[in-house]
Amino acid sequence: METKSIEQLEKDVWKNPSEFPTDMIEKCYRYRKISIAELTNEQIRLLISQKIGVEYLIGVALEKLERNILTECDFYEGDLLVTISGLPTEFWNKNKTEFLTFKDLVEQNYELIKSELGEKKFDELINRIENGI
């Protein structure tokens, strides 16, 4: 599956507009064409934040968090973690195994997350998890 792009997996080719309304839309358009295995941390973070191909990217993102819970993309240490924690409850309800993996990763890295992201961000993350996201 990781050798295919989101575009191929979804079997949905977006039409190439003559002009993109925003830089982010252009990035999403381009990133959907890259094989999942070749996407950078930032490309994965951006696509997940825009709810694009999440069902195909969540496994890869969780693997990255297993290796480093504070995986840094373009913004700050832990931005992939924060982005994933922002996925809607509906997604997590349909993906219980992934939710439990995410929850376990956060619990295993409790102290590191708290010390690096700060008390406020950590509390928000824990509250979301305890409430089923």
C-alpha positions in Angstrom: 0.0 0.0 0.0 2.8 2.4 0.8 4.1 2.2 -2.8 0.8 3.9 -3.9 -0.2 7.5 -3.6 -3.4 8.7 -1.9 -4.7 9.5 -5.3 -4.2 5.9 -6.5 -5.6 4.4 -3.2 -8.7 6.6 -3.3 -9.1 6.2 -7.1 -9.9 9.9 -7.2 -7.9 12.1 -9.5 -8.3 15.8 -8.8 -8.6 18.0 -11.8 -5.6 20.2 -12.4 -6.9 23.8 -12.0 -5.5 26.5 -14.2 -4.7 28.3 -11.0 -4.7 27.3 -7.3 -6.6 29.5 -4.9 -4.0 29.0 -2.1 -0.6 27.6 -1.6 -2.0 25.0 0.7 -4.4 23.7 -1.9 -1.6 23.4 -4.4 0.5 21.4 -1.8 -2.3 19.1 -1.1 -2.9 18.5 -4.8 0.8 17.7 -5.3 1.2 15.6 -2.1 -1.8 13.3 -3.1 0.3 12.2 -6.1 3.4 11.1 -4.1 3.7 7.5 -2.9 3.0 7.2 0.8 6.4 5.8 1.4 8.0 8.9 -0.1 6.0 11.5 1.8 8.0 13.6 4.3 6.9 14.1 7.9 5.6 17.6 7.0 3.7 16.3 4.0 2.0 13.7 6.1 1.3 16.3 8.8 -0.3 18.7 6.3 -2.4 16.0 4.6 -3.7 14.7 8.0 -4.4 18.2 9.2 -6.6 18.7 6.1 -8.3 15.3 6.6 -6.9 14.0 3.3 -6.1 10.3 3.1 -6.0 9.9 6.8 -7.1 6.3 6.7 -4.0 5.6 4.6 -1.6 7.8 6.5 -2.5 7.1 10.2 -0.5 3.8 10.3 2.6 5.6 8.9 2.1 8.5 11.3 1.8 6.2 14.3 4.9 4.4 13.3 6.8 7.7 13.2 5.5 8.5 16.7 6.6 5.1 17.9 10.1 5.9 16.9 9.9 9.5 18.2 6.8 10.7 20.0 7.9 14.3 19.4 8.5 13.9 15.6 9.0 17.4 14.3 7.7 18.5 11.0 8.0 22.2 9.8 6.7 23.9 12.9 7.9 22.6 16.3 8.9 19.4 18.1 5.7 17.4 18.6 3.6 19.0 15.8 2.8 15.6 14.2 1.5 14.4 17.6 -0.6 17.5 18.1 -2.0 17.2 14.5 -3.0 13.5 15.1 -4.6 14.4 18.4 -6.8 16.9 16.5 -8.5 14.2 14.3 -12.2 14.1 14.8 -13.9 11.7 17.2 -15.7 10.1 14.2 -12.4 9.0 12.8 -11.2 7.5 16.1 -14.6 5.7 16.6 -14.1 4.0 13.2 -10.5 3.2 13.9 -10.4 1.8 17.5 -7.1 -0.1 17.0 -5.3 3.0 15.9 -6.9 5.0 18.8 -5.6 2.5 21.3 -2.2 2.6 19.7 -2.2 6.4 19.9 -3.4 6.4 23.5 -0.7 3.8 24.5 2.0 5.9 22.8 0.9 9.0 24.7 0.8 7.1 28.0 4.2 5.5 27.5 5.7 9.0 26.7 3.8 10.9 29.4 6.8 12.6 31.0 8.6 13.5 27.7 5.5 15.0 26.2 4.7 17.0 29.3 8.2 18.4 29.6 8.6 19.2 25.9 5.1 20.5 25.0 4.3 22.1 28.3 1.6 21.5 30.8 -1.2 23.3 28.9 -0.7 21.5 25.6 -0.2 18.2 27.4 -3.4 18.6 29.5 -5.4 19.4 26.3 -4.0 16.2 24.7 -4.8 14.0 27.7 -8.3 15.5 28.0 -9.0 14.7 24.4 -7.8 11.1 24.8 -9.7 10.6 28.0 -12.9 11.9 26.4 -12.4 9.5 23.5 -10.9 12.3 21.4 
